[in-house]
Each structure stands twice: as C-alpha cells, then as structure tokens.
Amino acid sequence: MLLASATCGPLAHADTQTATAPSSNPTQAVSVTARLDFTINMGKFLFFRVGTGTYPAADGTIASVSFAPQPSIPAAGAAPVDGNNTAVNWSSAAPVFSTPGTTALPVEVRSNAGQVTIRATATSPLTSGANSMALSRVTIASSNTALPAPLIPDTGTGAAVNVAGTAFSNLVTVRSADWTFSFNPNPPPQAGTYTGQVTFTASAP
C-alpha cells in the first residue's frame, strides 16, 4: 500500500488604498477598493492498497495468497489417501490436480493526479528451490471493471491497465474492488512448495 502526496502552504497578496473627503465637504461619501489575489497549489497524491489497510494510513504489510491443489488418480478420479497397501483403480496416467479455491483481496485506489494505471511486475519467480513454474499460472479477476487487475507476467513488467476516474473529467479517482486470485495447476509441476512474489505499481502523470 502506497501513499504519496505534496502540499504547499496558502499564499495571499493584497493591496490597499486610502480615500478622504474634501475639506469643503467633509460629509461626502468616500469609497476605496482593495484587490486580493489567490494562489492555491493542490498537490498531487496517489493512494494504492492491495490487502489490508485503511485510507489514508500507509501500511507496509505484504498480503499473501496460498493454494493447495489436490491430485486425483485416473481413470477412477479418486483422490489418493495416506496409508500402506491401499488399493486404487489407476490407469497409470499422470495424476490430475483439481483447481484449488480462490483467494480475494480488497484493493483501493485514490488519486487527484489524472489517469491512474496499474502494472504487475514479477519480483521473484515461483520456485521450490529445485524447480520453478510460470507466474502467469496465477490469474486475477476483479469485482469492479472500473478497477481492473493487470495480467501477471512470467518475467519483467506486464502491460498496464487503466483505472476509470470518478470526477472532474477523470482527474479524480476513488475506486475499490475485490481482486480474486486463481491458480491453474495443470499440467502439474514437480512436487514441492513454490513461493514467489508479484509487485503491483499504480502510477499517475
């Protein structure tokens, strides 16, 4: 979750004038003007949250998503159980892993800096230490089309998606959504616990 802002103190300039009634008519009405110029500097800000947190506080907690696909043995499609000498009807084909459940995380974007874009960067690959698999096996669906989720690349930084503005000709944005993460377990990788990391970056002009 990131919060960036810039502010400037108020500035005001004014002039003064003096008018007096003529001595011949001291009760004559008089009028003066004083001009006042205003300069208001509205600093840009960008708030981006994936996971826990509450605007406007910044929270350095890194959210996590876990999946545990379960194998089934063809052709019966039976899930193997722990134990010795356990009979099972198996065609000798490779096991098929069921698609695990999904995990949803809250996402929030607030900005007054114009068009906001979001990109995903493969910070570290999915690896068990001995083997690795493509990060693009993880996909994201957003509950709000105005706050879409970017595609996760296998390496480097992926393509940007645009967050729709909410006011002032899309210069101001206040959006929230739930991003639901899914994992494609097939073809099955080699056994192991795989860990990796993706960095999401929100940007504005």
Secondary structure, 3 states (H helix, E strand, C coil): CEEEECCCCCEEEECCCCCCCCCCCCCCCCCCCCCEEEECCCCCEEEEEECCCCCCCCCCCCCCCCCCCCEEECECCECCCCCCCCCCCECCCCCEECCCCCEEEEEEEEECCCCEEEEEEEEEEEECCCCEECHHHEEEEECCCCCCCCCCCCCCECCCEEECCCECCCCEEEEEEEEEEEECCCCCCCCCCCEEEEEEEEECC
